Amino acid sequence: MLSSNNILKPSDGRPVTLPSQDMIIGLYHLTTKRVGSAGEGRVFSSVPEASWRSTSTSCT
């Protein structure tokens, strides 16, 4: 595995990068709940089903 893909240094286990302000804001944005957003409350049994539903024209 490339060392650029590691989160921790193999030699001593310390983090390779520390979270910057941009990373923290991005993680916050990705994990906030958006009330009333399209698809809210929908549950899929598998990734292929979710993919199929997202490309389906009759997605309600």
Residue frames as qw, qx, qy, qz and C-alpha x, y, z in Angstrom:
[[0.000, 0.891, 0.455, 0.000, 0.00, 0.00, 0.00],
 [0.364, 0.591, -0.042, 0.719, 1.25, 3.48, -0.78],
 [0.355, -0.246, -0.516, 0.739, 2.31, 5.54, 2.20],
 [0.149, -0.104, -0.084, -0.980, 0.08, 8.38, 0.96],
 [0.583, -0.338, -0.545, -0.499, -2.97, 6.16, 1.63],
 [0.532, -0.244, -0.699, 0.410, -2.06, 5.56, 5.28],
 [0.329, -0.855, -0.182, -0.357, -3.72, 7.46, 8.10],
 [0.637, -0.732, 0.234, 0.058, -1.08, 6.41, 10.62],
 [0.256, 0.726, -0.638, -0.031, 2.67, 6.16, 10.19],
 [0.933, -0.010, -0.357, -0.049, 3.71, 2.49, 10.06],
 [0.505, 0.367, -0.563, 0.542, 6.93, 3.19, 11.97],
 [0.113, 0.052, -0.638, 0.760, 5.45, 4.62, 15.15],
 [0.092, -0.550, -0.829, 0.029, 1.64, 4.76, 14.78],
 [0.019, -0.498, -0.221, 0.838, 1.39, 8.54, 14.90],
 [0.506, 0.732, 0.420, -0.178, -1.07, 10.31, 12.56],
 [0.559, 0.213, 0.366, 0.713, 0.27, 11.31, 9.15],
 [0.007, 0.440, 0.191, 0.877, -1.97, 14.37, 8.95],
 [0.006, -0.349, -0.648, 0.677, -3.93, 16.31, 11.51],
 [0.193, 0.710, 0.657, 0.166, -7.42, 17.51, 10.65],
 [0.177, 0.057, 0.056, 0.981, -7.44, 21.03, 9.30],
 [0.305, 0.333, 0.363, -0.815, -10.30, 23.49, 9.58],
 [0.502, 0.262, -0.463, -0.682, -11.43, 22.60, 6.03],
 [0.356, -0.001, -0.933, -0.055, -11.60, 18.91, 6.93],
 [0.026, 0.259, 0.754, -0.604, -13.63, 19.60, 10.07],
 [0.410, 0.355, 0.068, -0.837, -16.12, 21.82, 8.22],
 [0.488, 0.212, -0.679, -0.506, -16.46, 19.22, 5.46],
 [0.249, -0.100, -0.948, 0.170, -17.09, 16.40, 7.93],
 [0.193, 0.318, 0.540, -0.755, -19.66, 18.51, 9.73],
 [0.473, 0.332, -0.227, -0.784, -21.42, 19.27, 6.44],
 [0.444, 0.132, -0.833, -0.304, -21.45, 15.60, 5.40],
 [0.266, -0.176, -0.908, 0.273, -22.89, 14.39, 8.71],
 [0.256, 0.145, 0.350, -0.890, -25.58, 17.01, 9.41],
 [0.258, 0.459, 0.850, 0.005, -29.19, 16.02, 8.96],
 [0.115, 0.028, -0.269, -0.956, -31.15, 18.01, 6.43],
 [0.347, 0.380, 0.723, -0.461, -34.82, 18.06, 7.39],
 [0.559, 0.663, 0.264, -0.421, -37.13, 17.72, 4.40],
 [0.028, 0.565, -0.649, -0.509, -34.40, 16.78, 1.93],
 [0.777, 0.287, -0.351, -0.437, -35.13, 14.56, -1.06],
 [0.698, 0.169, -0.694, 0.057, -34.98, 10.89, -0.12],
 [0.197, -0.402, 0.614, -0.650, -35.32, 11.47, 3.60],
 [0.699, -0.116, 0.490, -0.508, -36.53, 8.37, 5.43],
 [0.855, 0.353, -0.289, -0.245, -35.78, 5.97, 2.57],
 [0.555, -0.489, 0.673, -0.011, -34.06, 2.70, 3.46],
 [0.714, 0.462, -0.456, -0.263, -32.41, 0.30, 1.01],
 [0.943, -0.278, 0.178, -0.040, -31.42, -3.30, 1.59],
 [0.801, -0.076, 0.292, 0.517, -28.23, -3.13, -0.49],
 [0.158, -0.546, 0.272, 0.777, -25.94, -0.82, -2.44],
 [0.125, 0.116, 0.761, 0.626, -27.14, -2.17, -5.82],
 [0.011, -0.702, -0.712, -0.022, -30.75, -1.44, -4.86],
 [0.146, -0.793, -0.146, 0.573, -29.87, 2.13, -3.85],
 [0.184, -0.328, 0.525, 0.763, -27.95, 2.61, -7.10],
 [0.095, 0.361, 0.827, 0.421, -30.83, 1.21, -9.14],
 [0.061, -0.795, -0.570, 0.198, -33.35, 3.45, -7.34],
 [0.179, -0.682, 0.054, 0.707, -31.22, 6.55, -7.88],
 [0.061, -0.213, 0.624, 0.750, -31.11, 5.97, -11.65],
 [0.138, 0.471, 0.866, 0.095, -34.74, 4.87, -11.93],
 [0.056, -0.304, -0.265, -0.913, -37.13, 7.37, -13.51],
 [0.552, -0.561, -0.447, -0.424, -39.97, 6.35, -11.19],
 [0.456, -0.047, -0.605, 0.651, -38.06, 7.16, -8.01],
 [0.331, -0.698, -0.235, -0.590, -40.59, 8.55, -5.51]]
